Amino acid sequence: MAEDKTTTLPPARVDAELKNRLVAYAESQERPVSWVIRKAIKEYLDRHEEGSLGKDPDR
């Protein structure tokens, strides 16, 4: 049996509109909100780590 290698992160504060969008999208995909957040973080890091190594594209 594979070992669960997940861990927790500190909570992130978001405005009500973003939370509602996250919940609506997660429900439309029949996934938990945590799955959507993990996927978004991974996609963001994959995209930004490759080309910018150390540069923050949002600054």
PyMOL commands that place a pseudoatom at each C-alpha (Angstrom):
pseudoatom trace, name=CA, resn=MET, resi=1, chain=A, elem=C, hetatm=0, pos=[0.000, 0.000, 0.000]
pseudoatom trace, name=CA, resn=ALA, resi=2, chain=A, elem=C, hetatm=0, pos=[1.342, 3.468, -0.929]
pseudoatom trace, name=CA, resn=GLU, resi=3, chain=A, elem=C, hetatm=0, pos=[2.183, 5.844, 1.886]
pseudoatom trace, name=CA, resn=ASP, resi=4, chain=A, elem=C, hetatm=0, pos=[0.225, 9.120, 1.982]
pseudoatom trace, name=CA, resn=LYS, resi=5, chain=A, elem=C, hetatm=0, pos=[2.792, 11.885, 1.491]
pseudoatom trace, name=CA, resn=THR, resi=6, chain=A, elem=C, hetatm=0, pos=[0.496, 14.886, 1.830]
pseudoatom trace, name=CA, resn=THR, resi=7, chain=A, elem=C, hetatm=0, pos=[0.962, 17.632, 4.374]
pseudoatom trace, name=CA, resn=THR, resi=8, chain=A, elem=C, hetatm=0, pos=[-0.897, 20.766, 5.353]
pseudoatom trace, name=CA, resn=LEU, resi=9, chain=A, elem=C, hetatm=0, pos=[-0.183, 24.416, 4.622]
pseudoatom trace, name=CA, resn=PRO, resi=10, chain=A, elem=C, hetatm=0, pos=[-1.088, 27.478, 6.653]
pseudoatom trace, name=CA, resn=PRO, resi=11, chain=A, elem=C, hetatm=0, pos=[-4.558, 28.814, 5.858]
pseudoatom trace, name=CA, resn=ALA, resi=12, chain=A, elem=C, hetatm=0, pos=[-4.814, 31.358, 3.072]
pseudoatom trace, name=CA, resn=ARG, resi=13, chain=A, elem=C, hetatm=0, pos=[-7.247, 34.240, 3.318]
pseudoatom trace, name=CA, resn=VAL, resi=14, chain=A, elem=C, hetatm=0, pos=[-9.285, 34.976, 0.205]
pseudoatom trace, name=CA, resn=ASP, resi=15, chain=A, elem=C, hetatm=0, pos=[-12.176, 37.315, -0.424]
pseudoatom trace, name=CA, resn=ALA, resi=16, chain=A, elem=C, hetatm=0, pos=[-15.718, 35.946, -0.541]
pseudoatom trace, name=CA, resn=GLU, resi=17, chain=A, elem=C, hetatm=0, pos=[-15.934, 36.198, -4.341]
pseudoatom trace, name=CA, resn=LEU, resi=18, chain=A, elem=C, hetatm=0, pos=[-12.824, 34.043, -4.868]
pseudoatom trace, name=CA, resn=LYS, resi=19, chain=A, elem=C, hetatm=0, pos=[-14.046, 31.509, -2.309]
pseudoatom trace, name=CA, resn=ASN, resi=20, chain=A, elem=C, hetatm=0, pos=[-17.404, 31.289, -4.075]
pseudoatom trace, name=CA, resn=ARG, resi=21, chain=A, elem=C, hetatm=0, pos=[-15.652, 30.776, -7.418]
pseudoatom trace, name=CA, resn=LEU, resi=22, chain=A, elem=C, hetatm=0, pos=[-13.466, 28.024, -5.938]
pseudoatom trace, name=CA, resn=VAL, resi=23, chain=A, elem=C, hetatm=0, pos=[-16.454, 26.249, -4.419]
pseudoatom trace, name=CA, resn=ALA, resi=24, chain=A, elem=C, hetatm=0, pos=[-18.515, 26.533, -7.618]
pseudoatom trace, name=CA, resn=TYR, resi=25, chain=A, elem=C, hetatm=0, pos=[-15.664, 25.225, -9.778]
pseudoatom trace, name=CA, resn=ALA, resi=26, chain=A, elem=C, hetatm=0, pos=[-14.911, 22.362, -7.386]
pseudoatom trace, name=CA, resn=GLU, resi=27, chain=A, elem=C, hetatm=0, pos=[-18.572, 21.358, -7.373]
pseudoatom trace, name=CA, resn=SER, resi=28, chain=A, elem=C, hetatm=0, pos=[-18.731, 21.504, -11.183]
pseudoatom trace, name=CA, resn=GLN, resi=29, chain=A, elem=C, hetatm=0, pos=[-15.749, 19.131, -11.329]
pseudoatom trace, name=CA, resn=GLU, resi=30, chain=A, elem=C, hetatm=0, pos=[-17.117, 16.936, -8.530]
pseudoatom trace, name=CA, resn=ARG, resi=31, chain=A, elem=C, hetatm=0, pos=[-13.882, 17.495, -6.598]
pseudoatom trace, name=CA, resn=PRO, resi=32, chain=A, elem=C, hetatm=0, pos=[-13.091, 18.964, -3.186]
pseudoatom trace, name=CA, resn=VAL, resi=33, chain=A, elem=C, hetatm=0, pos=[-11.892, 22.566, -3.001]
pseudoatom trace, name=CA, resn=SER, resi=34, chain=A, elem=C, hetatm=0, pos=[-8.535, 21.315, -1.692]
pseudoatom trace, name=CA, resn=TRP, resi=35, chain=A, elem=C, hetatm=0, pos=[-8.023, 19.379, -4.955]
pseudoatom trace, name=CA, resn=VAL, resi=36, chain=A, elem=C, hetatm=0, pos=[-8.634, 22.557, -6.999]
pseudoatom trace, name=CA, resn=ILE, resi=37, chain=A, elem=C, hetatm=0, pos=[-6.190, 24.519, -4.833]
pseudoatom trace, name=CA, resn=ARG, resi=38, chain=A, elem=C, hetatm=0, pos=[-3.477, 21.817, -5.068]
pseudoatom trace, name=CA, resn=LYS, resi=39, chain=A, elem=C, hetatm=0, pos=[-3.898, 21.649, -8.839]
pseudoatom trace, name=CA, resn=ALA, resi=40, chain=A, elem=C, hetatm=0, pos=[-3.719, 25.450, -9.158]
pseudoatom trace, name=CA, resn=ILE, resi=41, chain=A, elem=C, hetatm=0, pos=[-0.572, 25.695, -7.011]
pseudoatom trace, name=CA, resn=LYS, resi=42, chain=A, elem=C, hetatm=0, pos=[1.146, 22.913, -8.968]
pseudoatom trace, name=CA, resn=GLU, resi=43, chain=A, elem=C, hetatm=0, pos=[0.257, 24.464, -12.341]
pseudoatom trace, name=CA, resn=TYR, resi=44, chain=A, elem=C, hetatm=0, pos=[1.437, 27.892, -11.168]
pseudoatom trace, name=CA, resn=LEU, resi=45, chain=A, elem=C, hetatm=0, pos=[4.775, 26.560, -9.912]
pseudoatom trace, name=CA, resn=ASP, resi=46, chain=A, elem=C, hetatm=0, pos=[5.325, 24.368, -12.984]
pseudoatom trace, name=CA, resn=ARG, resi=47, chain=A, elem=C, hetatm=0, pos=[4.742, 27.359, -15.259]
pseudoatom trace, name=CA, resn=HIS, resi=48, chain=A, elem=C, hetatm=0, pos=[6.785, 29.900, -13.305]
pseudoatom trace, name=CA, resn=GLU, resi=49, chain=A, elem=C, hetatm=0, pos=[9.696, 27.800, -12.051]
pseudoatom trace, name=CA, resn=GLU, resi=50, chain=A, elem=C, hetatm=0, pos=[10.717, 26.687, -15.546]
pseudoatom trace, name=CA, resn=GLY, resi=51, chain=A, elem=C, hetatm=0, pos=[11.287, 30.050, -17.189]
pseudoatom trace, name=CA, resn=SER, resi=52, chain=A, elem=C, hetatm=0, pos=[11.891, 32.484, -14.389]
pseudoatom trace, name=CA, resn=LEU, resi=53, chain=A, elem=C, hetatm=0, pos=[13.951, 30.637, -11.744]
pseudoatom trace, name=CA, resn=GLY, resi=54, chain=A, elem=C, hetatm=0, pos=[13.832, 33.055, -8.869]
pseudoatom trace, name=CA, resn=LYS, resi=55, chain=A, elem=C, hetatm=0, pos=[11.970, 35.873, -10.617]
pseudoatom trace, name=CA, resn=ASP, resi=56, chain=A, elem=C, hetatm=0, pos=[8.449, 36.611, -9.422]
pseudoatom trace, name=CA, resn=PRO, resi=57, chain=A, elem=C, hetatm=0, pos=[6.317, 37.227, -12.532]
pseudoatom trace, name=CA, resn=ASP, resi=58, chain=A, elem=C, hetatm=0, pos=[3.593, 38.897, -10.457]
pseudoatom trace, name=CA, resn=ARG, resi=59, chain=A, elem=C, hetatm=0, pos=[5.791, 41.739, -9.182]
for i in range(1, 59): cmd.bond("trace and resi %d" % i, "trace and resi %d" % (i + 1))
show_as sticks, trace
zoom trace
